[in-house]
Amino acid sequence: MIVKAKNQRTVKQRLFTVAASLSLLAVSVNPALAAIEIDESDFGPSYGTMVVDTVVGKPLQLVNAVAGTAAYLVSLPFSLVGGNADQAQQKLFVEPWNAMGRCLGCTVAEDNYYKSQVVSNDNLVRIVVDRPSEILINTNDNVVVTPVVNP
């Protein structure tokens, strides 16, 4: 006995599928385009994020760093032949170990902000534009500031 399945879709069903897919795509892309606004009064890691990072995050980062190092060593002959050994080293070795150095419970933005507050060079002048944004100028370089004169 042969049963013939009805596989023909109507134009209306196809248009509905395309419209639904496009709307789901638009909804998922929208948050990625949003600007990040930082609330200075509540900036930094919380107790909860520190605990979760200690118990879950850092051990997983350590496993990731060790696995990345092993993958880098295994892939090294192939990446040397392919000419992308530097990229493999950056992605598989350097970035996972740098992630281990992130402050406890911090996001990447928070960690970058805290690390930017430490100035080890006495020749740097910090100009705070809009916290946590700032401009660092090395005074060893020539900086020319031209004031704007309004007529």
FENSULLIN-V712626 format. One record per residue. N is the residue number from 1. RES is the residue in one small letter. SS is DSSP state (H for helix, E for strand, L for the rest). OMEGA is omega in radians with two decimals (999 if undefined). Layout:
BEGIN
n;res;ss;omega
N;RES;SS;OMEGA
N;RES;SS;OMEGA
END
This chain:
BEGIN
n;res;ss;omega
1;m;L;-3.13
2;i;L;3.11
3;v;L;-3.12
4;k;L;-3.13
5;a;L;3.13
6;k;L;-3.08
7;n;L;-3.11
8;q;L;3.11
9;r;L;3.14
10;t;L;3.12
11;v;H;-3.13
12;k;H;3.12
13;q;H;3.12
14;r;H;3.10
15;l;H;3.10
16;f;H;3.13
17;t;H;3.12
18;v;H;-3.14
19;a;H;3.12
20;a;H;3.13
21;s;H;3.13
22;l;H;3.13
23;s;H;3.07
24;l;H;3.09
25;l;H;3.14
26;a;H;3.14
27;v;H;-3.12
28;s;H;-3.13
29;v;H;-3.04
30;n;H;3.14
31;p;H;-3.14
32;a;H;-3.13
33;l;H;-3.10
34;a;L;3.10
35;a;L;3.12
36;i;L;3.11
37;e;L;-3.06
38;i;L;3.06
39;d;L;-3.06
40;e;H;-3.12
41;s;H;-3.13
42;d;H;-3.08
43;f;L;3.09
44;g;L;-3.10
45;p;L;3.08
46;s;L;3.10
47;y;H;-3.11
48;g;H;-3.14
49;t;H;3.10
50;m;H;-3.14
51;v;H;-3.13
52;v;H;3.13
53;d;H;3.13
54;t;H;-3.04
55;v;H;-3.03
56;v;H;-2.97
57;g;H;-3.08
58;k;H;3.06
59;p;H;3.10
60;l;H;3.08
61;q;H;3.10
62;l;H;3.09
63;v;H;3.13
64;n;H;-3.13
65;a;H;3.13
66;v;H;3.11
67;a;H;3.10
68;g;H;3.09
69;t;H;3.12
70;a;H;3.12
71;a;H;3.11
72;y;H;-3.13
73;l;H;3.12
74;v;H;-3.08
75;s;H;-3.06
76;l;H;3.12
77;p;H;-3.12
78;f;H;3.14
79;s;H;3.04
80;l;H;3.10
81;v;H;-3.12
82;g;H;3.11
83;g;L;3.13
84;n;L;3.14
85;a;H;3.13
86;d;H;3.12
87;q;H;3.12
88;a;H;3.11
89;q;H;-3.13
90;q;H;-3.05
91;k;H;-3.03
92;l;H;-3.06
93;f;H;-3.01
94;v;H;-3.07
95;e;H;3.10
96;p;H;3.13
97;w;H;3.05
98;n;H;3.11
99;a;H;3.10
100;m;H;-3.11
101;g;L;3.12
102;r;L;-3.12
103;c;L;-3.01
104;l;L;3.11
105;g;L;-3.08
106;c;L;2.92
107;t;L;3.13
108;v;H;-3.13
109;a;H;3.13
110;e;H;3.13
111;d;H;3.10
112;n;H;3.13
113;y;H;-3.12
114;y;H;3.13
115;k;H;3.11
116;s;H;3.14
117;q;H;3.13
118;v;L;3.14
119;v;L;-3.12
120;s;L;-3.10
121;n;L;-3.13
122;d;L;-3.12
123;n;L;3.14
124;l;E;3.05
125;v;E;-3.13
126;r;E;3.06
127;i;E;-3.14
128;v;E;-3.11
129;v;E;-3.14
130;d;E;-3.03
131;r;L;0.01
132;p;L;3.11
133;s;E;3.12
134;e;E;3.12
135;i;E;3.06
136;l;E;-3.13
137;i;E;3.07
138;n;E;-3.07
139;t;L;3.02
140;n;L;3.11
141;d;L;3.07
142;n;L;3.13
143;v;L;3.14
144;v;L;3.11
145;v;L;3.14
146;t;L;3.13
147;p;L;3.11
148;v;L;3.14
149;v;L;3.11
150;n;L;-3.12
151;p;L;999
END
